[in-house]
Amino acid sequence: MNAPLTLPAPAKLNRMLHIVGRRDDGYHLLQTLFQFIDLCDQLTLTPRSDGEIHLISEVSGVSHDDNLVVRAARLLQTHSGTPLGATLKIAKQLPMGGGLGAAAPTQPPR
């Protein structure tokens, strides 16, 4: 059960981005066209039986609970109803604030 899984989180280059509104939770509604590129971060997930979410590669200036990876893991945990947690590790290759955004982890293209 505790076998780690490492997945790429490929970068995307926004070719077009328009803000078309705002949601009730404060996030923007977007119209976008993007292209994946060959650069990626790596996300390693190791299951935990205690239900806790731990990020072991902190990002400077971002609190643990505000990190989008932690927030996404908690949402997945809640919506799936799993009692499991995860230890998460991010191997950053993409620059923070460099105009590239890592997309959700995906399986490598076949």
MARVOFI-998012 format. One record per residue: x negated, y negated, z of N, C-alpha, C in turn. Coordinates in steps of 0.05 Angstrom, whole numbers, plus 5000, padded with zeros to 4 digits. Layout:
BEGIN
<r n_xx="X" n_yy="Y" n_zz="Z" ca_xx="X" ca_yy="Y" ca_zz="Z" c_xx="X" c_yy="Y" c_zz="Z"/>
...
This chain:
BEGIN
<r n_xx="4984" n_yy="5024" n_zz="5000" ca_xx="5000" ca_yy="5000" ca_zz="5000" c_xx="4983" c_yy="4975" c_zz="5000"/>
<r n_xx="4959" n_yy="4975" n_zz="5010" ca_xx="4943" ca_yy="4951" ca_zz="5013" c_xx="4924" c_yy="4947" c_zz="4990"/>
<r n_xx="4929" n_yy="4959" n_zz="4967" ca_xx="4911" ca_yy="4955" ca_zz="4944" c_xx="4916" c_yy="4927" c_zz="4932"/>
<r n_xx="4894" n_yy="4911" n_zz="4930" ca_xx="4897" ca_yy="4885" ca_zz="4918" c_xx="4903" c_yy="4885" c_zz="4889"/>
<r n_xx="4917" n_yy="4865" n_zz="4880" ca_xx="4924" ca_yy="4862" ca_zz="4852" c_xx="4914" c_yy="4834" c_zz="4843"/>
<r n_xx="4898" n_yy="4833" n_zz="4822" ca_xx="4887" ca_yy="4808" ca_zz="4812" c_xx="4899" c_yy="4803" c_zz="4785"/>
<r n_xx="4911" n_yy="4779" n_zz="4782" ca_xx="4924" ca_yy="4771" ca_zz="4757" c_xx="4913" c_yy="4744" c_zz="4748"/>
<r n_xx="4912" n_yy="4740" n_zz="4721" ca_xx="4904" ca_yy="4713" ca_zz="4711" c_xx="4927" c_yy="4694" c_zz="4713"/>
<r n_xx="4921" n_yy="4669" n_zz="4718" ca_xx="4940" ca_yy="4647" ca_zz="4717" c_xx="4930" c_yy="4629" c_zz="4695"/>
<r n_xx="4938" n_yy="4634" n_zz="4670" ca_xx="4926" ca_yy="4619" ca_zz="4648" c_xx="4933" c_yy="4589" c_zz="4648"/>
<r n_xx="4915" n_yy="4573" n_zz="4638" ca_xx="4919" ca_yy="4545" ca_zz="4636" c_xx="4938" c_yy="4539" c_zz="4613"/>
<r n_xx="4952" n_yy="4517" n_zz="4616" ca_xx="4969" ca_yy="4508" ca_zz="4594" c_xx="4963" c_yy="4479" c_zz="4589"/>
<r n_xx="4965" n_yy="4473" n_zz="4564" ca_xx="4960" ca_yy="4445" ca_zz="4555" c_xx="4987" c_yy="4434" c_zz="4546"/>
<r n_xx="4995" n_yy="4412" n_zz="4559" ca_xx="5021" ca_yy="4400" ca_zz="4552" c_xx="5017" c_yy="4385" c_zz="4526"/>
<r n_xx="5032" n_yy="4393" n_zz="4506" ca_xx="5032" ca_yy="4379" ca_zz="4480" c_xx="5053" c_yy="4357" c_zz="4480"/>
<r n_xx="5074" n_yy="4360" n_zz="4496" ca_xx="5095" ca_yy="4340" ca_zz="4498" c_xx="5108" c_yy="4344" c_zz="4525"/>
<r n_xx="5113" n_yy="4322" n_zz="4538" ca_xx="5126" ca_yy="4323" ca_zz="4565" c_xx="5144" c_yy="4298" c_zz="4568"/>
<r n_xx="5170" n_yy="4302" n_zz="4572" ca_xx="5188" ca_yy="4281" ca_zz="4576" c_xx="5204" c_yy="4286" c_zz="4602"/>
<r n_xx="5206" n_yy="4266" n_zz="4619" ca_xx="5223" ca_yy="4268" ca_zz="4643" c_xx="5251" c_yy="4261" c_zz="4634"/>
<r n_xx="5270" n_yy="4279" n_zz="4638" ca_xx="5297" ca_yy="4275" ca_zz="4628" c_xx="5317" c_yy="4272" c_zz="4651"/>
<r n_xx="5308" n_yy="4272" n_zz="4675" ca_xx="5326" ca_yy="4269" ca_zz="4698" c_xx="5312" c_yy="4277" c_zz="4724"/>
<r n_xx="5328" n_yy="4277" n_zz="4745" ca_xx="5318" ca_yy="4285" ca_zz="4772" c_xx="5338" c_yy="4303" c_zz="4785"/>
<r n_xx="5327" n_yy="4325" n_zz="4797" ca_xx="5344" ca_yy="4344" ca_zz="4811" c_xx="5351" c_yy="4333" c_zz="4839"/>
<r n_xx="5370" n_yy="4345" n_zz="4852" ca_xx="5378" ca_yy="4337" ca_zz="4879" c_xx="5356" c_yy="4341" c_zz="4899"/>
<r n_xx="5337" n_yy="4359" n_zz="4894" ca_xx="5315" ca_yy="4364" ca_zz="4913" c_xx="5291" c_yy="4345" c_zz="4908"/>
<r n_xx="5294" n_yy="4326" n_zz="4889" ca_xx="5273" ca_yy="4307" ca_zz="4884" c_xx="5254" c_yy="4314" c_zz="4861"/>
<r n_xx="5254" n_yy="4339" n_zz="4853" ca_xx="5237" ca_yy="4346" ca_zz="4830" c_xx="5249" c_yy="4335" c_zz="4804"/>
<r n_xx="5233" n_yy="4331" n_zz="4784" ca_xx="5242" ca_yy="4321" ca_zz="4758" c_xx="5252" c_yy="4343" c_zz="4740"/>
<r n_xx="5271" n_yy="4337" n_zz="4723" ca_xx="5279" ca_yy="4354" ca_zz="4702" c_xx="5261" c_yy="4347" c_zz="4678"/>
<r n_xx="5250" n_yy="4367" n_zz="4666" ca_xx="5230" ca_yy="4363" ca_zz="4645" c_xx="5238" c_yy="4376" c_zz="4618"/>
<r n_xx="5230" n_yy="4363" n_zz="4597" ca_xx="5230" ca_yy="4374" ca_zz="4570" c_xx="5201" c_yy="4376" c_zz="4562"/>
<r n_xx="5192" n_yy="4400" n_zz="4556" ca_xx="5163" ca_yy="4403" ca_zz="4552" c_xx="5157" c_yy="4422" c_zz="4529"/>
<r n_xx="5134" n_yy="4419" n_zz="4517" ca_xx="5124" ca_yy="4437" ca_zz="4498" c_xx="5095" c_yy="4441" c_zz="4506"/>
<r n_xx="5087" n_yy="4466" n_zz="4512" ca_xx="5060" ca_yy="4471" ca_zz="4521" c_xx="5048" c_yy="4495" c_zz="4506"/>
<r n_xx="5022" n_yy="4496" n_zz="4508" ca_xx="5007" ca_yy="4518" ca_zz="4495" c_xx="4988" c_yy="4530" c_zz="4515"/>
<r n_xx="4988" n_yy="4556" n_zz="4518" ca_xx="4969" ca_yy="4570" ca_zz="4535" c_xx="4941" c_yy="4568" c_zz="4521"/>
<r n_xx="4920" n_yy="4566" n_zz="4538" ca_xx="4893" ca_yy="4566" ca_zz="4527" c_xx="4878" c_yy="4588" c_zz="4542"/>
<r n_xx="4853" n_yy="4593" n_zz="4533" ca_xx="4838" ca_yy="4617" ca_zz="4543" c_xx="4826" c_yy="4614" c_zz="4571"/>
<r n_xx="4828" n_yy="4590" n_zz="4583" ca_xx="4818" ca_yy="4587" ca_zz="4610" c_xx="4839" c_yy="4596" c_zz="4630"/>
<r n_xx="4830" n_yy="4606" n_zz="4653" ca_xx="4850" ca_yy="4614" ca_zz="4673" c_xx="4837" c_yy="4614" c_zz="4701"/>
<r n_xx="4855" n_yy="4610" n_zz="4721" ca_xx="4848" ca_yy="4616" ca_zz="4749" c_xx="4855" c_yy="4646" c_zz="4753"/>
<r n_xx="4845" n_yy="4657" n_zz="4775" ca_xx="4852" ca_yy="4685" ca_zz="4782" c_xx="4866" c_yy="4685" c_zz="4809"/>
<r n_xx="4888" n_yy="4699" n_zz="4811" ca_xx="4903" ca_yy="4701" ca_zz="4836" c_xx="4902" c_yy="4730" c_zz="4845"/>
<r n_xx="4891" n_yy="4735" n_zz="4869" ca_xx="4891" ca_yy="4762" ca_zz="4880" c_xx="4911" c_yy="4763" c_zz="4903"/>
<r n_xx="4928" n_yy="4784" n_zz="4902" ca_xx="4948" ca_yy="4788" ca_zz="4922" c_xx="4943" c_yy="4815" c_zz="4935"/>
<r n_xx="4943" n_yy="4815" n_zz="4962" ca_xx="4940" ca_yy="4840" ca_zz="4977" c_xx="4964" c_yy="4842" c_zz="4995"/>
<r n_xx="4980" n_yy="4863" n_zz="4993" ca_xx="5004" ca_yy="4865" ca_zz="5009" c_xx="4997" c_yy="4867" c_zz="5039"/>
<r n_xx="5016" n_yy="4856" n_zz="5055" ca_xx="5013" ca_yy="4857" ca_zz="5085" c_xx="5039" c_yy="4869" c_zz="5096"/>
<r n_xx="5037" n_yy="4886" n_zz="5116" ca_xx="5061" ca_yy="4898" ca_zz="5127" c_xx="5074" c_yy="4880" c_zz="5149"/>
<r n_xx="5060" n_yy="4859" n_zz="5158" ca_xx="5070" ca_yy="4842" ca_zz="5179" c_xx="5088" c_yy="4820" c_zz="5170"/>
<r n_xx="5093" n_yy="4818" n_zz="5144" ca_xx="5111" ca_yy="4798" ca_zz="5133" c_xx="5099" c_yy="4770" c_zz="5131"/>
<r n_xx="5074" n_yy="4766" n_zz="5138" ca_xx="5062" ca_yy="4739" ca_zz="5137" c_xx="5050" c_yy="4733" c_zz="5110"/>
<r n_xx="5050" n_yy="4707" n_zz="5103" ca_xx="5037" ca_yy="4698" ca_zz="5079" c_xx="5012" c_yy="4683" c_zz="5087"/>
<r n_xx="4989" n_yy="4692" n_zz="5078" ca_xx="4963" ca_yy="4679" ca_zz="5085" c_xx="4948" c_yy="4672" c_zz="5059"/>
<r n_xx="4940" n_yy="4647" n_zz="5057" ca_xx="4924" ca_yy="4638" ca_zz="5034" c_xx="4895" c_yy="4635" c_zz="5045"/>
<r n_xx="4876" n_yy="4651" n_zz="5035" ca_xx="4849" ca_yy="4650" ca_zz="5046" c_xx="4831" c_yy="4632" c_zz="5030"/>
<r n_xx="4840" n_yy="4620" n_zz="5009" ca_xx="4824" ca_yy="4600" ca_zz="4994" c_xx="4839" c_yy="4574" c_zz="4994"/>
<r n_xx="4835" n_yy="4559" n_zz="5016" ca_xx="4849" ca_yy="4533" ca_zz="5019" c_xx="4840" c_yy="4513" c_zz="4999"/>
<r n_xx="4857" n_yy="4495" n_zz="4992" ca_xx="4851" ca_yy="4473" ca_zz="4973" c_xx="4847" c_yy="4448" c_zz="4990"/>
<r n_xx="4825" n_yy="4435" n_zz="4987" ca_xx="4819" ca_yy="4410" ca_zz="5002" c_xx="4841" c_yy="4390" c_zz="4998"/>
<r n_xx="4852" n_yy="4379" n_zz="5020" ca_xx="4872" ca_yy="4358" ca_zz="5019" c_xx="4901" c_yy="4369" c_zz="5017"/>
<r n_xx="4904" n_yy="4395" n_zz="5016" ca_xx="4931" ca_yy="4407" ca_zz="5014" c_xx="4935" c_yy="4426" c_zz="5038"/>
<r n_xx="4955" n_yy="4420" n_zz="5054" ca_xx="4960" ca_yy="4437" ca_zz="5077" c_xx="4969" c_yy="4465" c_zz="5068"/>
<r n_xx="4964" n_yy="4485" n_zz="5084" ca_xx="4972" ca_yy="4512" ca_zz="5078" c_xx="5001" c_yy="4514" c_zz="5070"/>
<r n_xx="5018" n_yy="4503" n_zz="5086" ca_xx="5047" ca_yy="4506" ca_zz="5081" c_xx="5057" c_yy="4490" c_zz="5057"/>
<r n_xx="5042" n_yy="4470" n_zz="5048" ca_xx="5049" ca_yy="4454" ca_zz="5025" c_xx="5038" c_yy="4464" c_zz="4999"/>
<r n_xx="5020" n_yy="4484" n_zz="5001" ca_xx="5007" ca_yy="4495" ca_zz="4977" c_xx="5029" c_yy="4509" c_zz="4960"/>
<r n_xx="5029" n_yy="4503" n_zz="4934" ca_xx="5050" ca_yy="4514" ca_zz="4917" c_xx="5049" c_yy="4544" c_zz="4915"/>
<r n_xx="5025" n_yy="4556" n_zz="4918" ca_xx="5023" ca_yy="4585" ca_zz="4917" c_xx="5037" c_yy="4597" c_zz="4941"/>
<r n_xx="5032" n_yy="4585" n_zz="4965" ca_xx="5045" ca_yy="4595" ca_zz="4989" c_xx="5075" c_yy="4591" c_zz="4988"/>
<r n_xx="5084" n_yy="4568" n_zz="4978" ca_xx="5112" ca_yy="4562" ca_zz="4976" c_xx="5126" c_yy="4582" c_zz="4957"/>
<r n_xx="5113" n_yy="4588" n_zz="4934" ca_xx="5124" ca_yy="4607" ca_zz="4915" c_xx="5125" c_yy="4635" c_zz="4927"/>
<r n_xx="5105" n_yy="4643" n_zz="4942" ca_xx="5105" ca_yy="4669" ca_zz="4954" c_xx="5127" c_yy="4672" c_zz="4974"/>
<r n_xx="5132" n_yy="4651" n_zz="4990" ca_xx="5153" ca_yy="4651" ca_zz="5010" c_xx="5181" c_yy="4652" c_zz="4996"/>
<r n_xx="5184" n_yy="4638" n_zz="4974" ca_xx="5209" ca_yy="4639" ca_zz="4960" c_xx="5214" c_yy="4667" c_zz="4948"/>
<r n_xx="5193" n_yy="4679" n_zz="4937" ca_xx="5196" ca_yy="4706" ca_zz="4926" c_xx="5203" c_yy="4725" c_zz="4948"/>
<r n_xx="5190" n_yy="4722" n_zz="4971" ca_xx="5195" ca_yy="4739" ca_zz="4994" c_xx="5225" c_yy="4736" c_zz="5003"/>
<r n_xx="5235" n_yy="4712" n_zz="5005" ca_xx="5263" ca_yy="4707" ca_zz="5013" c_xx="5283" c_yy="4718" c_zz="4993"/>
<r n_xx="5278" n_yy="4712" n_zz="4967" ca_xx="5298" ca_yy="4720" ca_zz="4947" c_xx="5297" c_yy="4749" c_zz="4941"/>
<r n_xx="5275" n_yy="4763" n_zz="4946" ca_xx="5273" ca_yy="4792" ca_zz="4941" c_xx="5283" c_yy="4807" c_zz="4965"/>
<r n_xx="5283" n_yy="4795" n_zz="4988" ca_xx="5291" ca_yy="4808" ca_zz="5013" c_xx="5270" c_yy="4828" c_zz="5024"/>
<r n_xx="5245" n_yy="4826" n_zz="5014" ca_xx="5224" ca_yy="4844" ca_zz="5024" c_xx="5215" c_yy="4836" c_zz="5052"/>
<r n_xx="5209" n_yy="4856" n_zz="5068" ca_xx="5197" ca_yy="4851" ca_zz="5094" c_xx="5166" c_yy="4848" c_zz="5092"/>
<r n_xx="5155" n_yy="4853" n_zz="5069" ca_xx="5126" ca_yy="4851" ca_zz="5065" c_xx="5117" c_yy="4822" c_zz="5062"/>
<r n_xx="5091" n_yy="4818" n_zz="5069" ca_xx="5078" ca_yy="4793" ca_zz="5064" c_xx="5055" c_yy="4797" c_zz="5045"/>
<r n_xx="5037" n_yy="4777" n_zz="5044" ca_xx="5014" ca_yy="4780" ca_zz="5026" c_xx="4991" c_yy="4762" c_zz="5036"/>
<r n_xx="4967" n_yy="4771" n_zz="5030" ca_xx="4943" ca_yy="4754" ca_zz="5032" c_xx="4937" c_yy="4746" c_zz="5004"/>
<r n_xx="4934" n_yy="4720" n_zz="5000" ca_xx="4930" ca_yy="4709" ca_zz="4973" c_xx="4903" c_yy="4696" c_zz="4971"/>
<r n_xx="4890" n_yy="4700" n_zz="4949" ca_xx="4864" ca_yy="4687" ca_zz="4944" c_xx="4864" c_yy="4676" c_zz="4915"/>
<r n_xx="4856" n_yy="4651" n_zz="4913" ca_xx="4855" ca_yy="4638" ca_zz="4886" c_xx="4826" c_yy="4633" c_zz="4880"/>
<r n_xx="4817" n_yy="4643" n_zz="4857" ca_xx="4791" ca_yy="4637" ca_zz="4846" c_xx="4795" c_yy="4616" c_zz="4825"/>
<r n_xx="4789" n_yy="4590" n_zz="4833" ca_xx="4794" ca_yy="4568" ca_zz="4815" c_xx="4772" c_yy="4566" c_zz="4793"/>
<r n_xx="4781" n_yy="4564" n_zz="4768" ca_xx="4764" ca_yy="4558" ca_zz="4745" c_xx="4773" c_yy="4532" c_zz="4732"/>
<r n_xx="4798" n_yy="4525" n_zz="4737" ca_xx="4809" ca_yy="4501" ca_zz="4725" c_xx="4805" c_yy="4477" c_zz="4744"/>
<r n_xx="4798" n_yy="4454" n_zz="4734" ca_xx="4793" ca_yy="4431" ca_zz="4751" c_xx="4820" c_yy="4420" c_zz="4762"/>
<r n_xx="4820" n_yy="4413" n_zz="4788" ca_xx="4843" ca_yy="4400" ca_zz="4800" c_xx="4847" c_yy="4373" c_zz="4788"/>
<r n_xx="4871" n_yy="4366" n_zz="4779" ca_xx="4877" ca_yy="4340" ca_zz="4768" c_xx="4864" c_yy="4335" c_zz="4742"/>
<r n_xx="4855" n_yy="4355" n_zz="4728" ca_xx="4842" ca_yy="4352" ca_zz="4702" c_xx="4860" c_yy="4352" c_zz="4678"/>
<r n_xx="4886" n_yy="4351" n_zz="4683" ca_xx="4905" ca_yy="4351" ca_zz="4660" c_xx="4912" c_yy="4379" c_zz="4650"/>
<r n_xx="4901" n_yy="4399" n_zz="4662" ca_xx="4909" ca_yy="4427" ca_zz="4655" c_xx="4924" c_yy="4438" c_zz="4679"/>
<r n_xx="4944" n_yy="4453" n_zz="4674" ca_xx="4959" ca_yy="4465" ca_zz="4695" c_xx="4959" c_yy="4495" c_zz="4693"/>
<r n_xx="4955" n_yy="4509" n_zz="4715" ca_xx="4956" ca_yy="4538" ca_zz="4714" c_xx="4986" c_yy="4546" c_zz="4714"/>
<r n_xx="4993" n_yy="4563" n_zz="4696" ca_xx="5021" ca_yy="4573" ca_zz="4695" c_xx="5023" c_yy="4596" c_zz="4715"/>
<r n_xx="5047" n_yy="4606" n_zz="4718" ca_xx="5051" ca_yy="4629" ca_zz="4736" c_xx="5034" c_yy="4652" c_zz="4727"/>
<r n_xx="5024" n_yy="4668" n_zz="4746" ca_xx="5007" ca_yy="4691" ca_zz="4738" c_xx="5022" c_yy="4709" c_zz="4719"/>
<r n_xx="5007" n_yy="4719" n_zz="4700" ca_xx="5020" ca_yy="4736" ca_zz="4679" c_xx="5001" c_yy="4760" c_zz="4675"/>
<r n_xx="5012" n_yy="4779" n_zz="4662" ca_xx="4996" ca_yy="4801" ca_zz="4653" c_xx="4979" c_yy="4791" c_zz="4629"/>
<r n_xx="4955" n_yy="4801" n_zz="4626" ca_xx="4939" ca_yy="4792" ca_zz="4603" c_xx="4953" c_yy="4799" c_zz="4577"/>
<r n_xx="4950" n_yy="4783" n_zz="4556" ca_xx="4962" ca_yy="4789" ca_zz="4530" c_xx="4953" c_yy="4816" c_zz="4520"/>
<r n_xx="4970" n_yy="4830" n_zz="4507" ca_xx="4963" ca_yy="4857" ca_zz="4496" c_xx="4959" c_yy="4854" c_zz="4466"/>
